[in-house]
Amino acid sequence: MSEKNFVATLLLAILLGSLGAHRFYVGKTGTGIVMLLTLGGLGIWKLIDIIIIAVSNFKDSNGLPIKP
């Protein structure tokens, strides 16, 4: 399991997801920059990430799941 906090990741995705803050937090800087430049894929990518995080399928940069 990842050392990253589940609640922090989810809150960052909800509040600052369009800027890719949750992806920077878990170490995925490449996709975080892309989200920043596209404003979260115009909100679609942000919504998909929120759902993936909420159902506990989101992984950090090392491939470890972020679980509650």
C-alpha positions in Angstrom: 0.0 0.0 0.0 1.1 3.5 -0.7 2.2 5.9 2.0 0.1 8.7 0.5 -3.0 9.7 2.3 -6.3 8.7 0.7 -8.3 11.6 2.1 -5.7 14.1 1.1 -5.6 12.7 -2.4 -9.4 12.8 -2.8 -9.7 16.3 -1.4 -6.9 17.6 -3.7 -8.7 15.9 -6.7 -12.0 17.5 -5.7 -10.7 21.0 -4.9 -7.7 21.4 -7.2 -8.2 18.5 -9.7 -8.3 20.8 -12.7 -4.8 21.9 -11.9 -3.6 18.3 -11.4 -2.7 18.8 -7.7 -3.6 15.2 -6.7 -1.3 13.8 -9.4 1.6 16.0 -8.2 0.9 14.8 -4.6 1.2 11.1 -5.6 4.3 11.7 -7.6 2.9 11.6 -11.2 4.4 14.9 -12.3 4.2 14.2 -16.0 0.4 13.7 -16.1 0.1 16.4 -13.5 1.7 18.9 -15.9 -0.6 17.7 -18.7 -3.6 18.2 -16.4 -2.4 21.6 -15.5 -2.1 22.7 -19.1 -5.5 21.2 -20.2 -7.3 22.2 -17.0 -8.0 18.6 -16.1 -9.0 17.6 -19.6 -11.6 20.4 -19.5 -13.0 18.7 -16.3 -13.5 15.3 -17.8 -10.2 13.8 -16.6 -10.7 15.4 -13.2 -14.1 13.7 -12.8 -12.7 10.3 -13.9 -9.8 10.6 -11.4 -12.2 11.5 -8.6 -14.3 8.4 -9.3 -11.1 6.2 -9.5 -9.8 7.6 -6.2 -13.2 7.2 -4.5 -13.5 3.5 -5.4 -9.8 3.0 -4.3 -8.3 2.1 -7.6 -5.9 5.0 -7.9 -2.2 4.3 -7.7 0.8 6.4 -6.9 3.9 6.8 -9.0 5.3 3.5 -7.7 2.2 1.5 -8.7 1.1 1.1 -5.1 -2.7 1.5 -4.5 -3.9 4.4 -2.4 -6.4 2.9 0.0 -8.5 4.4 2.9 
